[in-house]
Amino acid sequence: MKEKIQSLAKAYFEEALNIRHHLHANPELSYQEYETAKYVSEKLTEFGIEHETGVADTGLVGYIKGKNPDKKVIALRADMDALPIVEANDVPYKSKNEGVMHACGHDVHTTSLLVASKILNELKDEFEGTIKLIFQPGEERLPGGASLMIKDGVLENPRPKNITGQHVMPLIDAGKVGFRSGMYMASADEIFLTVKGKGGHAAMPEMFTDPVLITSHILVALQQIVSRNASPKVPSVLSFGKVTAEGATNIIPNEVKVEGTFRTMNEEWRAEAHKKIKKMAESIAEGMGGECEVDIKVGYPFLKNAPELADYLKQSAIEYMGEENVEDLDLWMAAEDFAFYSQEVDACFYRLGIRNEEKGITSGLHTPTFNVDESCLEVGPGLMAWLAVKNLERTDL
């Protein structure tokens, strides 16, 4: 089976290139993936794969049924949306939609799942069970397309035993992949503070309540949320990246606006931290004669890889690619809405290497020069197909 999948992945490499180039040249923003969804549907139809459209509006769900399809159901997921970035790459497949770019590799993810589905559909008489194909919108924008797909029943009828997702990684060389067992990526919440006082002339401090000074006390004090409240065993980050005080050298404004992020890897602590942030900010402002409005926009949960599943798939990847090409991943404090799936069923989210320093392909995610070494378009689909087959074989997962 391994040799068959590797052979098909190689045979369909040119098709993978064409699919990726089409998707990259025609990116669509989150929840606007109408043409992308239409294209994916056309490809699934061409491959002879049964599928549903219109899930969470622009999402799709496909089904590959092997022998004894009810024996076990697993799911594979890819995201389809792009980012509001002006592409700086000079390539034949450069984005045709000004200001929109596949700068996070979702074109690669969708390509990998499409080609993997073609491979799996051709081999369906050689494995047992059902593979659910999830093509998801809106990963890049709250509330997260994964949460909307789940609300639309993507994890039901039939319910998968587990789910696997693949994401490109610019820090890993093309030809390699990375896995991690247990907690992997952080939750991500947006914090908005509005500190109110009474502004006036900077030369007469006794006449006003300085919201800039209040804000400074709040920002320093809030660092205690992590340093003196979070367990050292739970990764946590509280950062503020934007402070706006519309005053001047001699003008104290009436209010100051602050924006930041809170990230962690424990859902109970996350909820507790929200309460502590709100209480501390409000209390400090009140104690200094002002007030603070706290708005915490709850984002994606933390992403956990089910240990038995992740360890098994890592060993399966070693079997497919060789031990020298499978790396261990470190904790990653960025966020991913695949985390919603991981809170519902056993999940494994792994990384596909795309870096090639000799070709100058080193740019990070979400940058105008982001690109991939396209040799990953043979590795990605083939490995995804192989992991699906191995996953179905394992009766205790």
Secondary structure by P-SEA (a helix, b strand, c coil): caaaaaaaaaaaaaaaaaaaaaaaacccccccaaaaaaaaaaaaaaacccccccccccbbbbbbbccccccbbbbbbbbbbbccccccccccccccccccccccaaaaaaaaaaaaaaaaaaaccccbbbbbbbbcccccccccaaaaaaaacccccccccbbbbbbbbccccccbbbbbccccbbbbbbbbbbbbbbbcccccccccccaaaaaaaaaaaacccccccccccbbbbbbbcbbbbcccccccccbbbbbbbbbbccaaaaaaaaaaaaaaaaaaaaaacbbbbbbbbcccccccccaaaaaaaaaaaaaacccccbbbbccccccccaaaaaaccbbbbbbbbbcccccccccccccccccccccaaaaaaaaaaaaaaaaaacccc
